[in-house]
């Protein structure tokens, strides 16, 4: 049991996975924020164009 805990403590593969997970989370936050920003601006533009055409 002690040997397994020692191996788990010294194993660095889990750190790589955690780093990739953090990078993925940051990228997703940026992408979602950008889409929300563009989406609301696009909605405003289309509404303005639609009201101008009427």
ROFI-623564 format. One record per residue: x, y, z of N, C-alpha, C, O in turn; residue in three letters. Coordinates in nm, 3 decimals. Each point is the difference from the previous one (the first is absolute). Example, Ala and Ser with C-alpha at 12.3 -4.5 7.8 and 13.67 -1.06 7.14 Angstrom:
<pts>
nu:1.319; nv:-0.569; nw:0.780; cau:-0.089; cav:0.119; caw:0.000; cu:0.090; cv:0.120; cw:0.000; ou:0.104; ov:-0.002; ow:0.066; rest:Ala
nu:-0.139; nv:0.107; nw:-0.138; cau:0.082; cav:0.119; caw:0.006; cu:-0.077; cv:0.109; cw:0.073; ou:0.051; ov:0.111; ow:0.017; rest:Ser
</pts>
This chain:
<pts>
nu:0.083; nv:-0.119; nw:0.000; cau:-0.083; cav:0.119; caw:0.000; cu:0.088; cv:0.126; cw:0.000; ou:-0.025; ov:0.096; ow:-0.073; rest:Unk
nu:0.127; nv:-0.100; nw:0.156; cau:0.089; cav:0.115; caw:0.008; cu:0.070; cv:0.024; cw:-0.133; ou:0.018; ov:0.115; ow:-0.041; rest:Unk
nu:0.020; nv:-0.223; nw:-0.027; cau:0.065; cav:0.010; caw:-0.130; cu:-0.094; cv:0.062; cw:-0.104; ou:0.042; ov:0.084; ow:-0.080; rest:Unk
nu:-0.169; nv:-0.124; nw:0.082; cau:-0.098; cav:0.058; caw:-0.093; cu:-0.019; cv:0.149; cw:0.023; ou:-0.006; ov:0.077; ow:-0.095; rest:Unk
nu:-0.004; nv:-0.037; nw:0.220; cau:-0.015; cav:0.143; caw:0.031; cu:0.122; cv:0.078; cw:-0.044; ou:-0.011; ov:0.113; ow:-0.049; rest:Unk
nu:0.128; nv:-0.172; nw:0.067; cau:0.123; cav:0.066; caw:-0.042; cu:0.004; cv:0.017; cw:-0.152; ou:0.038; ov:0.106; ow:-0.050; rest:Unk
nu:-0.079; nv:-0.210; nw:-0.022; cau:-0.005; cav:0.009; caw:-0.147; cu:-0.101; cv:0.106; cw:-0.044; ou:0.027; ov:0.079; ow:-0.091; rest:Unk
nu:-0.143; nv:-0.077; nw:0.156; cau:-0.104; cav:0.098; caw:-0.035; cu:0.050; cv:0.142; cw:0.027; ou:-0.026; ov:0.091; ow:-0.079; rest:Unk
nu:0.097; nv:-0.073; nw:0.190; cau:0.051; cav:0.133; caw:0.035; cu:0.106; cv:0.047; cw:-0.101; ou:0.005; ov:0.118; ow:-0.032; rest:Unk
nu:0.077; nv:-0.210; nw:-0.016; cau:0.108; cav:0.038; caw:-0.090; cu:-0.041; cv:-0.002; cw:-0.147; ou:0.076; ov:0.047; ow:-0.086; rest:Unk
nu:-0.194; nv:-0.098; nw:0.055; cau:-0.048; cav:-0.007; caw:-0.137; cu:-0.034; cv:0.141; cw:-0.048; ou:-0.077; ov:0.071; ow:0.064; rest:Unk
nu:0.134; nv:-0.031; nw:-0.176; cau:-0.022; cav:0.134; caw:-0.052; cu:-0.097; cv:0.003; cw:-0.117; ou:-0.029; ov:0.108; ow:-0.052; rest:Unk
nu:-0.022; nv:-0.220; nw:0.009; cau:-0.095; cav:-0.004; caw:-0.111; cu:-0.129; cv:0.073; cw:0.035; ou:-0.059; ov:0.066; ow:-0.085; rest:Unk
nu:0.014; nv:-0.077; nw:0.207; cau:-0.121; cav:0.067; caw:0.043; cu:0.012; cv:0.151; cw:-0.006; ou:-0.098; ov:0.070; ow:-0.024; rest:Unk
nu:0.216; nv:-0.019; nw:0.046; cau:0.021; cav:0.144; caw:-0.007; cu:-0.019; cv:0.050; cw:-0.143; ou:-0.057; ov:0.107; ow:-0.021; rest:Unk
nu:0.104; nv:-0.184; nw:-0.075; cau:-0.019; cav:0.040; caw:-0.140; cu:-0.148; cv:0.007; cw:-0.034; ou:-0.043; ov:0.094; ow:-0.067; rest:Unk
nu:-0.033; nv:-0.192; nw:0.111; cau:-0.143; cav:-0.003; caw:-0.027; cu:-0.068; cv:0.120; cw:0.065; ou:-0.087; ov:0.062; ow:-0.060; rest:Unk
nu:0.126; nv:-0.028; nw:0.181; cau:-0.059; cav:0.114; caw:0.069; cu:0.033; cv:0.130; cw:-0.073; ou:-0.085; ov:0.088; ow:-0.011; rest:Unk
nu:0.207; nv:-0.076; nw:-0.037; cau:0.038; cav:0.121; caw:-0.074; cu:-0.082; cv:0.013; cw:-0.129; ou:-0.044; ov:0.110; ow:-0.034; rest:Unk
nu:0.025; nv:-0.220; nw:-0.037; cau:-0.081; cav:0.003; caw:-0.121; cu:-0.145; cv:0.035; cw:0.032; ou:-0.064; ov:0.073; ow:-0.075; rest:Unk
nu:0.013; nv:-0.123; nw:0.185; cau:-0.137; cav:0.030; caw:0.040; cu:-0.016; cv:0.148; cw:0.031; ou:-0.102; ov:0.059; ow:-0.036; rest:Unk
nu:0.199; nv:0.000; nw:0.103; cau:-0.006; cav:0.143; caw:0.031; cu:0.007; cv:0.083; cw:-0.128; ou:-0.076; ov:0.096; ow:-0.016; rest:Unk
nu:0.166; nv:-0.134; nw:-0.075; cau:0.010; cav:0.074; caw:-0.127; cu:-0.130; cv:-0.012; cw:-0.079; ou:-0.046; ov:0.098; ow:-0.058; rest:Unk
nu:-0.014; nv:-0.216; nw:0.056; cau:-0.126; cav:-0.020; caw:-0.071; cu:-0.111; cv:0.085; cw:0.062; ou:-0.081; ov:0.058; ow:-0.073; rest:Unk
nu:0.077; nv:-0.050; nw:0.204; cau:-0.101; cav:0.081; caw:0.068; cu:0.016; cv:0.148; cw:-0.035; ou:-0.099; ov:0.069; ow:-0.023; rest:Unk
nu:0.222; nv:-0.021; nw:0.020; cau:0.025; cav:0.140; caw:-0.034; cu:-0.041; cv:0.028; cw:-0.144; ou:-0.062; ov:0.103; ow:-0.029; rest:Unk
nu:0.097; nv:-0.192; nw:-0.061; cau:-0.037; cav:0.018; caw:-0.141; cu:-0.152; cv:-0.001; cw:-0.015; ou:-0.054; ov:0.081; ow:-0.075; rest:Unk
nu:-0.014; nv:-0.171; nw:0.144; cau:-0.146; cav:-0.005; caw:-0.009; cu:-0.064; cv:0.127; cw:0.053; ou:-0.098; ov:0.048; ow:-0.057; rest:Unk
nu:0.151; nv:0.007; nw:0.165; cau:-0.054; cav:0.125; caw:0.054; cu:0.017; cv:0.113; cw:-0.100; ou:-0.092; ov:0.081; ow:-0.019; rest:Unk
nu:0.207; nv:-0.074; nw:-0.045; cau:0.025; cav:0.104; caw:-0.100; cu:-0.093; cv:-0.016; cw:-0.118; ou:-0.058; ov:0.098; ow:-0.048; rest:Unk
nu:0.042; nv:-0.221; nw:-0.002; cau:-0.086; cav:-0.025; caw:-0.116; cu:-0.146; cv:0.032; cw:0.033; ou:-0.068; ov:0.066; ow:-0.079; rest:Unk
nu:0.021; nv:-0.112; nw:0.193; cau:-0.140; cav:0.026; caw:0.037; cu:-0.023; cv:0.149; cw:0.019; ou:-0.103; ov:0.052; ow:-0.043; rest:Unk
nu:0.196; nv:0.017; nw:0.107; cau:-0.014; cav:0.144; caw:0.017; cu:-0.003; cv:0.074; cw:-0.132; ou:-0.078; ov:0.094; ow:-0.018; rest:Unk
nu:0.163; nv:-0.135; nw:-0.075; cau:0.003; cav:0.063; caw:-0.132; cu:-0.129; cv:-0.024; cw:-0.075; ou:-0.055; ov:0.091; ow:-0.063; rest:Unk
nu:0.006; nv:-0.213; nw:0.068; cau:-0.126; cav:-0.032; caw:-0.069; cu:-0.116; cv:0.079; cw:0.060; ou:-0.085; ov:0.049; ow:-0.074; rest:Unk
nu:0.083; nv:-0.036; nw:0.205; cau:-0.109; cav:0.078; caw:0.062; cu:0.009; cv:0.146; cw:-0.040; ou:-0.102; ov:0.063; ow:-0.025; rest:Unk
nu:0.222; nv:-0.009; nw:0.020; cau:0.018; cav:0.140; caw:-0.037; cu:-0.040; cv:0.022; cw:-0.145; ou:-0.073; ov:0.095; ow:-0.031; rest:Unk
nu:0.120; nv:-0.180; nw:-0.058; cau:-0.033; cav:0.013; caw:-0.141; cu:-0.148; cv:-0.025; cw:-0.022; ou:-0.063; ov:0.068; ow:-0.081; rest:Unk
nu:0.006; nv:-0.163; nw:0.153; cau:-0.141; cav:-0.033; caw:-0.015; cu:-0.090; cv:0.116; cw:0.037; ou:-0.096; ov:0.029; ow:-0.072; rest:Unk
nu:0.125; nv:0.038; nw:0.182; cau:-0.084; cav:0.113; caw:0.040; cu:0.018; cv:0.118; cw:-0.094; ou:-0.097; ov:0.070; ow:-0.030; rest:Unk
nu:0.218; nv:-0.046; nw:-0.017; cau:0.022; cav:0.109; caw:-0.096; cu:-0.068; cv:-0.031; cw:-0.134; ou:-0.057; ov:0.090; ow:-0.062; rest:Unk
nu:0.064; nv:-0.213; nw:0.019; cau:-0.064; cav:-0.040; caw:-0.125; cu:-0.151; cv:0.015; cw:0.011; ou:-0.064; ov:0.044; ow:-0.096; rest:Unk
nu:0.007; nv:-0.080; nw:0.207; cau:-0.143; cav:0.013; caw:0.021; cu:-0.041; cv:0.147; cw:-0.007; ou:-0.104; ov:0.032; ow:-0.058; rest:Unk
nu:0.183; nv:0.056; nw:0.114; cau:-0.029; cav:0.144; caw:-0.004; cu:0.006; cv:0.051; cw:-0.144; ou:-0.086; ov:0.078; ow:-0.040; rest:Unk
nu:0.184; nv:-0.119; nw:-0.035; cau:0.015; cav:0.043; caw:-0.139; cu:-0.118; cv:-0.048; cw:-0.083; ou:-0.058; ov:0.078; ow:-0.076; rest:Unk
nu:0.022; nv:-0.205; nw:0.090; cau:-0.113; cav:-0.053; caw:-0.078; cu:-0.131; cv:0.069; cw:0.038; ou:-0.084; ov:0.025; ow:-0.086; rest:Unk
nu:0.067; nv:0.006; nw:0.213; cau:-0.122; cav:0.070; caw:0.043; cu:-0.004; cv:0.140; cw:-0.060; ou:-0.106; ov:0.045; ow:-0.043; rest:Unk
nu:0.219; nv:0.022; nw:0.039; cau:0.005; cav:0.134; caw:-0.059; cu:-0.031; cv:-0.004; cw:-0.150; ou:-0.073; ov:0.085; ow:-0.052; rest:Unk
nu:0.129; nv:-0.183; nw:-0.017; cau:-0.024; cav:-0.013; caw:-0.143; cu:-0.146; cv:-0.033; cw:-0.027; ou:-0.061; ov:0.054; ow:-0.092; rest:Unk
nu:0.004; nv:-0.144; nw:0.174; cau:-0.140; cav:-0.038; caw:-0.018; cu:-0.092; cv:0.117; cw:0.024; ou:-0.098; ov:0.017; ow:-0.072; rest:Unk
nu:0.126; nv:0.064; nw:0.172; cau:-0.087; cav:0.116; caw:0.026; cu:0.017; cv:0.107; cw:-0.107; ou:-0.094; ov:0.074; ow:-0.029; rest:Unk
nu:0.212; nv:-0.065; nw:-0.030; cau:0.023; cav:0.097; caw:-0.108; cu:-0.074; cv:-0.040; cw:-0.127; ou:-0.046; ov:0.086; ow:-0.075; rest:Unk
nu:0.034; nv:-0.215; nw:0.051; cau:-0.067; cav:-0.048; caw:-0.120; cu:-0.152; cv:0.016; cw:0.008; ou:-0.067; ov:0.009; ow:-0.103; rest:Unk
nu:0.013; nv:-0.005; nw:0.221; cau:-0.145; cav:0.010; caw:0.014; cu:-0.046; cv:0.137; cw:-0.017; ou:-0.120; ov:0.026; ow:0.009; rest:Unk
</pts>
